[in-house]
């Protein structure tokens, strides 16, 4: 415990760490409200300070156990027939994403993360709808893309969100599906990262310091969801994600520092 307190004191003395803690709190509000957005906001910001591998390791820790209460409360609204093929597809391409994360150049990976987020937000916010078939192989394919992007760039959500938002499902079902999709895929990512030596003690300590604010943010966001319209629900999440992606591109490193 003494060792942990000493390390925590040192880390909390870093301006970068304090900024990340604040970003994680805001992300918790969005996550509790919209059911998604963790990797899309925390990922590029944290990668700008600590590098992609550290950022993705932190996200997987931050977003795992704290979301248990959120997943439990959303369990009755999940469409398991839609969810399960997507999760299986996700698992299939996680190894490919981990390979890219371990072998890719850090700056190139940051560009990949930021550009992927900007493209995803542009597609989602434009209102573009997927009008193709909605069967198990298609669900598997969208999940597989999520698995690759999730492991390589902490972006498991956009491809699947595009698929589900284009359906006739209500916001409450989409939100519940996303919460459980992200919860289950967090477990898969943690297993994959453990076997690939992505984790470090530094990532663990930094993540632990972020979790209290994240939990508080999730609780606050959950309170807002019931009173919000579907338009507000999507717009607020997209604005926050867009800001994080733009501010965190490598060209603006001077601004962050």
Helices and strands as residue ranges (DSSP letters): H 2-11, H 15-34, H 38-50, H 52-62, G 65-67, H 68-74, G 75-77, H 80-103, H 106-126, H 136-153, H 158-165, H 171-195, H 201-225, H 230-247, G 250-252, H 253-256
